Amino acid sequence: MIILSIIAHLMNMVGLILIFQYGISPMTPTGGKIYLYSREALEKQNTSMHNKERRYKRLSSLGLYISILGMSIQMVLLFVPLF
């Protein structure tokens, strides 16, 4: 059980690092202006910046799923000794 807990903690940390690293889009302007991009507009444009935008979204989503899976494992391990 301790090994599973350690694995869950590591999954949580890896997920949070991915979210931290790739959570903010490279297309986010730093000047304070806000631009909204639709998915259709991103799919029509295949520039390197748009490809980077899609990669960032995939990696941040992956980090979120890994983190949620790690937290779920921790919750299950928390309730296992009660039964």
Backbone hydrogen bonds, N-H to C=O, Kabsch-Sander energy under -0.5 kcal/mol:
donor,donor_aa,acceptor,acceptor_aa,energy
5,S,1,M,-2.1
6,I,2,I,-2.4
7,I,3,I,-2.5
8,A,4,L,-2.4
9,H,5,S,-2.3
10,L,6,I,-2.5
11,M,7,I,-2.5
12,N,8,A,-2.3
13,M,9,H,-2.4
14,V,10,L,-2.7
15,G,11,M,-2.6
16,L,12,N,-2.3
17,I,13,M,-2.3
18,L,14,V,-2.3
19,I,15,G,-2.3
20,F,16,L,-2.5
21,Q,17,I,-2.8
22,Y,18,L,-2.8
23,G,19,I,-1.5
25,S,23,G,-0.5
28,T,25,S,-1.4
42,L,38,S,-2.0
43,E,39,R,-2.3
44,K,40,E,-1.8
45,Q,41,A,-1.4
46,N,44,K,-0.6
51,N,47,T,-2.2
52,K,48,S,-2.1
53,E,49,M,-2.1
54,R,50,H,-2.1
55,R,51,N,-2.2
56,Y,52,K,-2.5
57,K,53,E,-2.1
58,R,54,R,-2.3
59,L,55,R,-2.5
60,S,56,Y,-2.5
61,S,57,K,-2.1
62,L,58,R,-2.5
63,G,59,L,-2.3
64,L,60,S,-2.0
65,Y,61,S,-2.5
66,I,62,L,-2.6
67,S,63,G,-2.3
68,I,64,L,-2.5
69,L,65,Y,-2.4
70,G,66,I,-2.4
71,M,67,S,-2.4
72,S,68,I,-2.3
73,I,69,L,-2.3
74,Q,70,G,-2.0
75,M,71,M,-2.3
76,V,72,S,-2.4
77,L,73,I,-2.5
78,L,74,Q,-1.6
79,F,75,M,-1.6
80,V,76,V,-1.4
82,L,79,F,-0.7
83,F,79,F,-0.5
83,F,80,V,-1.4
